[in-house]
Amino acid sequence: MSEGHLFTPDEVAQRMHDAEANRVIPFDEFLTWRSTMKVYLAAPYSRKDEIKGYAEELRAGGVTVTSSWLEEPHTPTTQMQDLTHEEHLKYAVQDVKDVHAAKLLVFFTDPTGTIVRGGRHVEFGIALERRMPIFVIGEQRENIFHHMPGVMHFESWEKVRALLIAMSEPTSA
């Protein structure tokens, strides 16, 4: 299966591993997520406006987005030194809570390879430790952890959006 393949919900469920129990999550268990699909969007802060638009698309499709960083009052060009220690601490604690509130993390890579801030990598690590499924959007794997079980790669936002919305739709009886 190529990296750009649009996974079906069955394929996604088959690829999501519970590392501790070393088992694949059964699809019927995965289906229970449909009514409560909660997603965290992890991306470079410089892409905030773009990602905020993606969050709106997901919400319109019935997906809950837990990424409150998108609502912070700062512009995408805000630099680390522009904020106080107290602001950094407040946002870091909230981001951890937001990742914990999600059931799946979507990680946006840096196609330019020039972004030096790394908050999204920490968020990725939190999701990995919690054994959450992770969807990576972008052509490159940015670090060794992008090769872990439960990490799925997609070439475009459009494919991930379609899958997440399909996964959030209730099944017909």
C-alpha positions in Angstrom: 0.0 0.0 0.0 1.5 3.4 -1.0 1.8 6.3 1.4 -0.7 8.3 -0.5 -3.4 5.7 -0.3 -6.7 6.8 1.1 -7.3 4.3 3.9 -10.8 3.0 4.5 -12.1 2.9 8.1 -11.5 -0.9 8.0 -7.9 -0.4 6.9 -7.3 2.3 9.5 -8.7 0.0 12.3 -6.5 -2.8 11.1 -3.4 -0.6 11.3 -4.0 0.9 14.7 -2.1 -1.1 17.2 -2.3 -1.3 21.0 1.4 -1.6 21.6 1.0 -2.8 25.2 -1.4 -5.6 24.4 0.2 -6.1 20.9 -3.2 -6.5 19.3 -5.1 -4.7 16.5 -8.1 -2.7 17.7 -11.2 -4.6 16.5 -13.3 -2.6 14.0 -16.4 -2.9 16.1 -14.5 -1.2 19.0 -13.2 1.4 16.5 -16.8 2.1 15.4 -17.7 3.3 18.9 -15.5 6.3 18.1 -17.8 7.5 15.4 -20.2 9.3 17.7 -17.4 10.9 19.7 -14.7 11.5 17.1 -12.3 14.0 18.7 -9.2 15.1 16.8 -6.2 17.2 17.7 -4.5 19.1 14.9 -0.7 19.5 15.4 1.0 21.9 13.0 3.6 24.6 12.9 2.3 27.8 14.5 3.1 29.6 11.3 0.4 27.6 9.6 -2.2 28.6 12.2 -4.6 30.4 9.8 -4.5 27.5 7.3 -5.1 24.9 10.0 -7.9 26.9 11.5 -9.7 26.6 8.2 -9.2 22.8 8.3 -10.6 22.7 11.8 -13.7 24.5 10.5 -14.1 21.9 7.7 -13.9 19.1 10.2 -16.4 20.7 12.6 -18.8 21.2 9.6 -18.5 17.4 9.0 -19.3 16.5 12.6 -15.8 16.1 14.0 -14.8 17.7 17.3 -11.5 19.5 17.1 -9.7 19.8 20.5 -6.9 22.2 19.3 -7.6 25.3 21.3 -4.2 26.8 20.1 -6.1 27.8 17.0 -8.1 30.3 19.0 -5.1 32.0 20.7 -5.1 35.7 20.1 -1.6 35.8 18.6 -0.8 36.0 14.9 0.9 33.1 13.0 4.1 35.2 12.9 4.4 35.5 16.7 7.8 34.4 17.9 8.7 32.6 21.2 10.3 35.8 22.6 7.1 37.8 22.0 5.4 35.9 24.9 6.0 35.8 28.6 7.0 32.7 30.6 3.5 32.7 32.1 1.9 32.7 28.7 4.1 29.9 27.5 3.2 27.8 30.6 -0.5 28.5 30.2 -0.5 27.5 26.5 1.7 24.4 27.1 -0.6 23.1 29.8 -3.6 23.7 27.7 -2.1 22.0 24.6 -1.3 18.9 26.7 -5.0 18.8 28.0 -6.2 19.2 24.4 -4.1 16.3 23.1 -5.4 14.2 26.0 -9.0 15.1 25.1 -8.6 13.8 21.6 -8.8 10.2 20.3 -6.7 10.8 17.2 -3.9 13.3 16.3 -3.3 14.8 12.9 0.3 15.9 12.4 1.2 18.3 9.6 4.8 18.1 8.4 6.9 21.0 7.4 7.4 20.8 3.6 10.0 23.5 3.7 12.1 21.8 6.3 12.9 25.2 7.9 10.6 25.5 10.9 12.6 25.5 14.2 9.8 25.5 16.8 8.9 22.0 17.9 5.7 22.0 19.9 4.0 19.7 17.4 6.7 17.1 17.9 6.0 17.1 21.6 2.2 16.8 20.9 3.1 13.9 18.6 5.0 12.2 21.4 2.2 12.6 23.8 -0.2 11.0 21.4 2.3 8.2 20.7 2.7 7.5 24.4 -1.0 7.4 24.8 -1.2 4.9 21.9 -3.5 7.2 20.0 -3.7 6.7 16.2 -1.7 9.4 14.4 -2.2 10.6 10.8 0.8 12.3 9.4 0.2 14.6 6.4 3.1 15.3 4.2 5.5 13.4 1.9 8.5 13.1 4.4 8.9 11.4 7.7 10.5 14.0 9.9 11.9 11.7 12.6 12.2 8.0 13.5 9.0 8.0 15.5 7.0 8.5 12.3 7.8 4.9 11.5 6.0 3.5 14.6 2.9 1.3 14.5 -0.3 3.3 14.6 1.3 6.1 12.6 -0.3 6.4 9.2 0.9 8.6 6.4 -1.2 10.6 3.9 -0.1 12.9 1.0 -2.8 15.5 1.4 -5.2 17.1 3.8 -8.1 16.4 1.5 -7.7 12.6 1.9 -7.5 12.9 5.7 -10.4 15.3 5.9 -12.6 12.8 3.9 -11.6 9.9 6.0 -12.2 11.7 9.3 -15.6 12.9 8.3 -16.5 9.4 7.0 -15.3 8.0 10.4 -17.5 10.5 12.3 -20.7 9.7 10.4 -23.1 7.4 12.2 -23.5 4.0 10.7 -26.9 3.2 9.3 -28.8 0.4 10.9 
